[in-house]
Amino acid sequence: MAAASPPLSLDEVGQNKGPVIVGASVAAISVATIFVFARLYVRARILCKFHLDDYLIVFSWLCAWATVGITIAAVDAGMGRHQATLTPSQISQVRLLTLCSFIPGLLSFGVPKLAVVALLTRVLNLSAPRWHNIFLWVLTGLCNAVLCAAGILAFAQCSPPRMQWDLGVKGQCLSPWILIHYSMFSSGFSAFVDLYLTVYPGLVLSQLKISRLNKTALSFALIMGILGSAVAIYKCVRLSDLANPDSTYATGELIIWTM
């Protein structure tokens, strides 16, 4: 992270991915907020009951809001612009805020997997064997542990950790490719879990006698789950941007797709 950025051309000096990062973040959290409030409204006004999956969804939604807030602060500090155009103070602030966004960001798309399992084990309680319900909890719990470990590794990859954002602190860091390769593994594992949680209930519910409307809703959910897995796989390709010396600019697309 401390490598020097190459000289910039006049056109590159004015480049700024910040507005796109903020726009994508606000759009994503706005859509998520609409769905969360619609879900809570149905639970409160129609079903008059909340379940574990509802609380998990709200928690992940709050984590997503925290991530968006930190991301906007990072953009205000200089994220999305070339590092050579920033002051040392701005670089330090962007790096610190980026690190702080990792844990809530990882939880925001890890915890919903637990919510899906909570829903599935309740809805499919009579049609799924007990061992498989346990397997689903272990699988999603392990996925969250793997994701959180990536956030911990991001902080612990340097000794002292402060040298990652404080340019005046000296120390030693692991190769950035250790974090990149682990993040690729965790993203790939997350994509597999998403795909499994999409295909499995689809196969089970397709064998049940349900209305055409419910089948349409199921098909839509399957498509969204597959798209989520595809996005996670694409993120694996973009993770190499973390090794770019011009990290404040190069990681812009990775942040956008993370949202």
N, C-alpha and C positions, 0 to 999 in steps of 0.2 A: 504494500500500500504506500510505501514511502518513495517508490521510484519516481523519477522526474518525468513530467509530461513532455512530449515532443513539441517543438515550436509550432505555433498556429498561424494560419493564413488570416487575412483580413476578414474573409467570409466566415471562418470558423469562430472568430472572436465573438461574433454576434449570435451564434447558435445557442438556442436555449430550449431544452425539452421540458422545462418547468411547467409552463401552462398546460401542456398535454398530460403531464403526470397528475397535476391537480384536477384537470377536467375528468380524466379517467377514474381517479380516486373518488371524486364527488359523485360521478354518475353511478359507479358501482355501489357505493354505500347508500345512495338514495334509493336505488332499486331494491337493495337488501332491506332497507328500512320499511319500504312499502309492504314487502312480503311478510316481514316480521310482525308489523302492526296488524295486517290482515289476519295472520295466523292467531295472534293474541285476541283479536276481536271475536273470531269464531269460537275460540276456546271459552272466552269470558261470557259472551252474550248468548251463544247458541248451545254449546255443550256444557257450559257452566262448570268446567273442571279443567285443571292444568295437570300435566304429566311431566315426568322427568325430562323427556325430550324437549318440552317447551322451555324449561329452565336452562338447559344446555344451549339451545338456540339463542336465547337472550344473552347468555354469557358470551358466546362466540360473536354475537352482534356488537356487544360492548367492546370486545377486543378489536373488532374490525374498525369501530369508530376511533379507538385509541390509536390504531395504526394509521388511519387517515389523518388524524390530527398531527401526529408526529411527522408524517410525510409532508404535509403542508408546511410545517415549521422548517423542515429540511430544505424544501424548495425555496422558501423565503430566505434561507441562509445561503443558498447557492446551488443546491442540487439541481441537476439538469443542465448546468453550464460547464464549460470546459474548466478544468482545475487551474490551468495557467491564468485564467481571468479572475481568480478568487484570491483574497488575502489569506494569510496563514490562519487568521482568526476564523474566517468563513469556512476554510477547509476543515479545521478542527471541529467546528460546530456541526457541519454536515456529517462528518464521520461519526460523531457521538450520537446524533439523532438517528442516523441510519442503523447503528448497532442497537439503539433502544427500541427501534421498531420491529426488530426480529422476533422477539418472544411473543408479543401480542399478535403479530402478523401470522406466525406459525400456529398459534392457538386458534386464530379466527377461521382457519380452514382445516384444523385437526379436530377440534371439539365437535363440529357438526357431524363428523363420522360417528361419534358416540351417540349423538342425538338420533341418527338414522337407526342405529342398532337398538336403542331404547324403544323406538317406534316399532321396528320390525318384530322384536321379541314380544311386544304387547299385542300387535295385530295378528301375527302368525303363531301365536302361542300354542294353538291346538294342532297346527299343521306342520310344525317344525320340531325335530327331536331336540331334547334338552342339551345334548352334547354339542349340537350345532349352535345353539344360542350362546353357550359358553365360549365356543370357538370364535363367534363374532365379537364378543366382548374382549377376548384376549387379542384378537387381530387388530381391532381399532385402538385398544389400549397400548399395544406395542407400537402401532403407527404414531400415536401421539408422543410416546416416549422417544422414538427415533427422531421425530420432528423437533422436539424440544432440545434434544442433544445437539442438533445442528446450531440452535441459538446459543447454547452454552459453549460450544466449540468456537463460535464466532468471537465470543468475549475472551475465551481462555487461550486463543492461539498465539497470543503475545505475552511476554513476561518482562515488565509488568503490563497488565491489560491496558493501562492508561496510555501507553505509547501509541496505541492505535489511533487515538484522536488528539493527543497532546504532542505537537511537533517538537517540543523541547525535551521530551523524555526519551532516554536511550534504553535499549534493551534488545531482546532477541525475539523473533517471530518464527513460527513454523512456515513452511512453504504454503503459499495461498492455495496451491492445488490440492492440499489435504482437505481444506474446507470445501473446495469446489467439488472434488470427487465424492466426499461424503454427502454434500447437498444433492448431487446427482442421484446418489443411492436413495436418499430419503424422499426426494421428489418422485422417483420411479416407484418406490414402495407405496407412496401415497396415491399415485395414479392407479396402481394395481388394486389397492383397497377400494378406491372410488368405483372402479370398474366392477369389482366383485359385489359391492353393495348395490350396484345398479342391476347387474344381470341376475343375481340370485333371486331377489324378490320378484323380478319380472317373470322368471321361469315358474315360480310358485304360483303367483297370482294369475298367470295366463291359463292355468289349469282349473281355476275356480270359475264358477258361473257368476259373472259380473256384468253389469250393464255396459252398453256401448260407450256411454259417457265416461264411465270409469276406465274402460279400456283405452279410450283416447287420452285420458289424463295419465294413465300408466305409460303409454307410448311416449308422451311428452317428457315425463320424468326420466325415462330410459335415455332419450336423446340428450337431455341436459346432463345426465350423469356421464355419458360417453364423451360429450364435449368437454366436461370438466377434466376427465382423464387425458384428453388430447391436449388441453392447455397445460396440464402438469408435465406432460412429456415434452412439449415445446419449451417450457421453462428450463428443462434439463439442458437443452441446446444453448440457451442464453446464459447459463450459469458461468461459462468461461469468461464473461465480461467482468467478473469479480477480480480477475487477475490483471485487468487493463490498468496501466498506471494513471490514465485519465478517468478514474473511477466515478467521479462526480457527474460526468457526462455519459460515459459508456454504459452505466448500469440503469439508465433511464428506462429503456424498454423492458428490462427485467422487472423493475418496480411496477410498471404499467400492467404487465401480464400477471404479476402477483396479486393485483387487485381483482 
